[in-house]
Structures are given as C-alpha cells and as structure tokens.
Amino acid sequence: MPQEQKICRHIQVFGRVQGVWYRGSTQKEAIRLGLVGWVRNRADGSVEGELIGLAGDIEKMIAWCRQGPPLASVTRMEVSEQPVPQKIPGKFEVRY
C-alpha cells in the first residue's frame, strides 16, 4: 500500500487570537496530531502558520484552529493550499 502524501496548508486566523495562548496551544495540538510547521503572531493582530502533514490530520488541525484555545475568539480564518517545502521541518515551532 503506498504511503499517503504529505500536504501543506497556510492558515491565517483573525479575531481575539493574540494574548490568549493561541500559538502555544496550536503548537501542542499540532504535535499531538503529528504535524510539522510553524505558527506566529502578525503585526495586524492575526496569527498565521504553516501546517505540514497527512491530509486527515491537517483537516483536524484546521477544525481545531477555527475554535482555538478557550480564551480565543476566532472571527475568520483563511486557508490556502501551498506546495510542500523541499526541506520539511523536523518539528512544529512557535516563531517570534
């Protein structure tokens, strides 16, 4: 049976998503799902990230991101398909 291909999605999350442990919670959930990539705050108050992993796990992560941690209030989320990077990161990190 062929191995399932990894995919990559870029996300940008809007609402009350900074100062509510959104990045740290996203990292914890991504690691739980076996994803790699990154998440960071943007100057406009949103959070963005890159998710790399198996399609089913990416979909679970996107669903989680639409809610976020308990103190977050997500009002909008944009998801775009990206090519899988040539050099896939070895972990999921919070970028500063």
C-alpha positions as CSV (number, residue, x, y, z in Angstrom):
1,M,0.0,0.0,0.0
2,P,1.5,3.4,-1.0
3,Q,2.4,5.8,1.8
4,E,-0.1,8.8,2.0
5,Q,1.4,12.0,0.7
6,K,2.0,15.0,3.0
7,I,0.3,18.2,2.1
8,C,0.9,21.8,3.2
9,R,-1.7,24.5,4.2
10,H,-1.1,28.1,5.1
11,I,-3.5,29.5,7.7
12,Q,-4.3,33.0,8.9
13,V,-6.6,33.3,11.9
14,F,-8.4,36.6,12.8
15,G,-10.3,37.7,16.0
16,R,-9.0,37.6,19.6
17,V,-6.1,35.3,18.9
18,Q,-3.1,37.1,20.5
19,G,-2.5,37.2,24.2
20,V,-4.7,34.1,24.7
21,W,-2.1,31.4,24.3
22,Y,-3.2,30.7,20.8
23,R,0.3,29.9,19.4
24,G,1.3,27.7,22.3
25,S,-2.0,25.8,22.1
26,T,-1.7,25.4,18.3
27,Q,1.8,24.0,18.8
28,K,0.6,21.5,21.3
29,E,-2.3,20.3,19.1
30,A,-0.1,20.1,16.0
31,I,2.4,18.0,17.8
32,R,-0.4,15.8,19.1
33,L,-1.6,15.3,15.5
34,G,1.9,14.6,14.2
35,L,2.2,17.7,12.1
36,V,5.2,19.9,11.5
37,G,5.5,23.6,10.5
38,W,5.2,26.8,12.4
39,V,2.9,29.5,13.9
40,R,3.5,33.1,14.6
41,N,1.7,36.4,15.5
42,R,1.3,39.1,12.8
43,A,1.5,42.8,13.4
44,D,-2.1,43.2,12.3
45,G,-3.3,41.1,15.3
46,S,-3.9,37.9,13.5
47,V,-2.0,34.6,13.8
48,E,-0.6,32.8,10.8
49,G,1.0,29.4,10.3
50,E,2.1,26.6,8.0
51,L,0.8,23.1,8.6
52,I,2.5,20.1,7.0
53,G,1.3,16.5,7.4
54,L,-1.2,14.0,6.2
55,A,-4.5,15.4,4.8
56,G,-6.8,13.9,7.5
57,D,-4.6,15.3,10.3
58,I,-4.4,18.7,8.6
59,E,-8.2,18.8,8.4
60,K,-8.4,18.0,12.1
61,M,-5.9,20.8,12.8
62,I,-7.8,23.3,10.7
63,A,-11.1,22.5,12.5
64,W,-9.3,23.0,15.9
65,C,-7.9,26.3,14.7
66,R,-11.4,27.6,13.9
67,Q,-12.1,27.3,17.6
68,G,-8.7,27.8,19.2
69,P,-8.0,27.6,22.9
70,P,-10.7,28.5,25.5
71,L,-9.9,32.3,25.7
72,A,-9.7,32.8,21.9
73,S,-12.5,34.2,19.8
74,V,-11.9,33.3,16.2
75,T,-14.0,35.5,13.8
76,R,-12.5,34.5,10.5
77,M,-9.9,32.1,9.1
78,E,-8.3,31.9,5.7
79,V,-6.7,28.6,4.5
80,S,-4.7,28.3,1.3
81,E,-3.0,25.3,-0.3
82,Q,0.8,25.5,-0.5
83,P,3.4,23.3,-2.1
84,V,5.1,21.1,0.4
85,P,8.6,22.7,1.0
86,Q,11.6,20.9,-0.3
87,K,13.1,20.8,3.2
88,I,10.3,19.7,5.6
89,P,10.9,21.0,9.1
90,G,11.5,18.4,11.8
91,K,9.1,19.8,14.3
92,F,6.3,22.3,14.9
93,E,7.6,25.6,16.2
94,V,6.3,28.9,17.5
95,R,8.1,31.7,15.7
96,Y,8.7,35.1,17.2
